[in-house]
Amino acid sequence: MEHRLERIEQTLDKLTEAVAQIARVDERLMHVFTRLERHEKRLDDQEDDLKEIVSAVTLNTGSVKTAERFFWVAVSACASLVVYMMR
């Protein structure tokens, strides 16, 4: 009878240890999921920022192209005027 009680106690000790390990693993998993959610939010924020930057760059590219064209038209006009005055 005493041997049987000792086996039951050992089994209960093992179960207690297993439950404690499961609780630790669950705590680690919750921490990992929390970090993963935080990383996903940061990635979403960066994606939104990237979209804003792309739209700003597109707008600026058009403005720079227009300004560059006006600059070269002005340079060409000045060169033409200089050549015309030299005649």
C-alpha positions in Angstrom: 0.0 0.0 0.0 2.8 2.4 0.9 4.6 1.6 -2.4 1.4 2.4 -4.3 1.1 5.8 -2.5 4.7 6.6 -3.3 4.1 5.9 -7.0 1.0 8.1 -6.9 3.0 10.9 -5.2 5.7 10.6 -7.8 3.1 10.7 -10.6 1.6 13.8 -9.0 5.0 15.5 -8.7 5.6 14.8 -12.4 2.2 16.2 -13.3 2.8 19.3 -11.2 6.1 19.8 -13.0 4.5 19.2 -16.4 1.8 21.8 -15.6 4.4 24.3 -14.5 6.3 23.8 -17.7 3.2 24.2 -19.8 2.5 27.4 -17.9 6.0 28.7 -18.7 5.6 27.7 -22.4 2.3 29.5 -22.5 3.8 32.6 -21.0 6.6 32.6 -23.6 4.1 32.1 -26.4 2.0 35.0 -25.2 5.2 37.2 -25.1 6.1 36.1 -28.6 2.6 36.8 -29.9 2.7 40.3 -28.3 6.0 41.0 -29.9 4.7 39.7 -33.3 1.7 42.0 -33.1 3.9 44.9 -32.3 6.2 44.1 -35.3 3.2 43.8 -37.6 1.9 47.2 -36.4 5.3 48.8 -37.0 5.4 47.2 -40.5 2.0 48.6 -41.3 3.0 52.0 -40.2 6.2 51.8 -42.3 4.1 50.7 -45.3 1.8 53.7 -44.8 4.8 56.0 -44.6 6.3 54.5 -47.7 3.1 55.1 -49.6 3.2 58.8 -48.6 6.8 59.1 -49.6 6.1 57.5 -53.0 3.3 60.0 -53.7 5.5 62.9 -52.6 8.3 61.7 -54.9 6.0 61.3 -57.8 4.7 64.9 -57.3 8.2 66.2 -56.9 9.5 64.4 -60.0 6.8 66.1 -62.1 7.7 69.5 -60.7 11.4 68.9 -61.3 10.8 67.8 -64.9 8.8 71.0 -65.6 11.4 73.2 -63.9 14.2 71.6 -65.8 12.4 72.1 -69.1 11.8 75.8 -68.4 15.5 76.1 -67.4 16.7 74.7 -70.7 14.2 76.8 -72.7 15.6 79.9 -70.9 19.2 78.8 -71.6 18.4 78.2 -75.3 16.6 81.5 -75.5 19.7 83.3 -74.0 22.0 81.4 -76.3 19.9 82.3 -79.3 19.8 86.0 -78.2 23.6 86.1 -77.9 24.0 84.6 -81.3 21.4 87.0 -82.8 23.2 90.0 -81.2 26.6 88.9 -82.6 25.3 89.0 -86.2 
